[in-house]
């Protein structure tokens, strides 16, 4: 397939939809099985959006490995490559993914699979800004983290010694970006599905 951004790649991080191991903050309002089903739905939404306007190559970075039937089904339904996440924590896994991707592409954008507000236009803007020379592109999250980050070079300091999952992740990341001297472009703030209230918001969105 010929992409408008052949020098770029989209990395989508996803866990296998194993009950009790994904979307645990949706419990006990949802059962473990229902939470895993929600995770599947959100991943499907993310992949549909990624291929709604195919801008670049797409890789699904899987945890703990690529063997789960859900991942294999994704690879059958979409023209994507399956990759295994490597590392002991989220920061190390992200850094490893960027290191691998940027050895093969000039630009890489990494995102999760649970952000309903992140649009194809947002992805397009991120790729355009990286190509225009910005060192980093980030989509902040309303909860104080971020839902997408794009880089032209590996920046290990952005991912090391970070306490993920708290409301200061984006603030710390901005500070590190400034210390390193990177030229950062920020997209509009986004919301993702972490809590049962977020899940209800998503259902209202898709059923509207």
N, C-alpha and C positions, 0 to 999 in steps of 0.2 A: 504494500500500500504506500502511495506517495503522500507524505505529510507536508503541511506548510512549514513545520519546524523539524526538519530531518536531523538537526544537530541537537535535539532536545529529547528528554525522556521524563515521563511521569511515573513516580514511584508511589504505589498505594500500599500502605501497611494494613495488614489484616490478620486477625487471629482466627484459628479454626473455630467454628461455631459449636463448641463443646459445652453442654449445659453445666452451669456452675463455674465456668471459667471465663465467660464473656458477659459483659453488661450486668455485672453483679449488683451495681447500684440501682438497677431497676427492680431488684428484689427487696422486700417480699411482696411488693404490689403485683409483680409478675412472678410466676414460677420460674425455676431455672430453665425449663424447656421453653417457656414463652420468651424469656430474655434471649436465649440463643436464637429463637426464630426472629426476634426483633433485630438482632445482629445480622442475620442473613438478609433481611429486608433492606437494612441500611446499606449493606455492601452492594446489593443489587442496584439500589438507587445510585450509589457512587459510580459504579461501573457504567450504568446507562448514561449518566451525565458525562463521564469521561469520553464515551464514544458517540455522544450526541453530535458533537462537532470534532472529529478526530484531528487533533492538532499535531500529535507527536506519538512516538512509541510509548506503550504503556506496559509497566511491569507490576505484577501483584506480588508483594513481598509477604510471604506467609510464615506464620508461627503456629506450632513449633517446627513444621516442615510442610512440604507441598503435597503430602500423601492423602490428606482428607478428601473425601468424595466431593465436598463442596468446592474445594479449590480446583479439582479436576473438571468439575462441571463448568466452573467459570471459564476455564481455558478452552472448553469446547464451544461455549456460547460467545466468547469475545476473542478478538485477535490480540491476545496479550501473552506475555511470557511470565512463567511462574519462577519466583526466586525464594530462597530461604533466608529468613532474618538471622543474622549472626551477632552475638553479643550478650553480655550478662544483664544489661539494663537497657531502657529505651534509648538513652543517649548514645550508648555504644552501638546499638543496632542501627540507629539513624546515621551515625558517622560511617559505619561500615558500608551501609547502602550507598551513601554519597561517594565514598572512596571508589567503590566498584563502578558506579554509574558514570562518574566524571573521568574515569579512565577510558570510557567508551564514547561519551558524549561531551559536548561543550557546556551544556546547561542541563540541570536536573531540578525537578520540583517534586517534593515529597509531601504527602498528605495522608490523613487517616481515612476511615471509611464510615464516619458517622456525623458528617456535617451537612445537613440539608440546605443550609443557606449559601454554601459555596457553589457558584454557578460556572457554567462553561465560559462566560464572559470574564469571570475572575481568573480562571486558568489562562485564558488567552492574554489577559493583561499581564499576568506574571511572566509568561514566556516572552512577551514583547519587551518588558522592562529588563529582563536578563539579557536579551539580545542587544538592547540599547546601551548596556554597559553597567547597569546596577550590579553591585557585588552580591546583594541578597534581596530577596522579596519575601515578605512575611504577611500572612493574613492573621491578625490577632483574633483571639476569642473573647467573648463577653465575660468569661469566667476568669480571665487573667492569664490564660495560656495562649497557644496559637494552634491553628488548624492546618496550616500549610506553610512550607518554607521552601524557597528556591535558591540555589547557589550556582556560581560559575566555577568556584574552587572549593576544595574541602576546607572547612573551618572547624577544626576539632574543638576549639575553645567554646564554641556555641553549645556543645553537647556534653562536655565532660563536667563532672562534679555538680550536676544539676539535680535538685529535688523535684522530680516531675509530679504533676498532679496537684500543685497548689497555685494560689492566685498571684504569685509573684514571678512566674516563669517568663512572661513577656517583659516585665520590667527588668529582670536580670538580663534577659537576652538583649534588650535595647542597650543596656549599660555595657555589655561585652562587645556588642557591635561597635559602639563608640570607642571603646578602648582599643580595639583592633584597628579601627580606622576604616571600616567598611562603609560603602555608600548604600544605604538601605532605602528600599521603597516599601511602604506599608499599604496594603489593601484595606478595604473597609472591614470593620470588626464583624465577626461571624458568631453563630451559635451552633453548638453541637449537642448531641444526645448523650448526656451523662446520667441524668436522673429520670425518675418516673414522670415528673412534670415536663421535662424536655420531650419525652416520648409522646405524651399527650399533645404537646405542641406540634410535633411532627405529624401525628395522626390527623389533627385538625387541618394541617397544611395540605396533606395529600387527599383528604376527603372533601376539601372545600369546593 
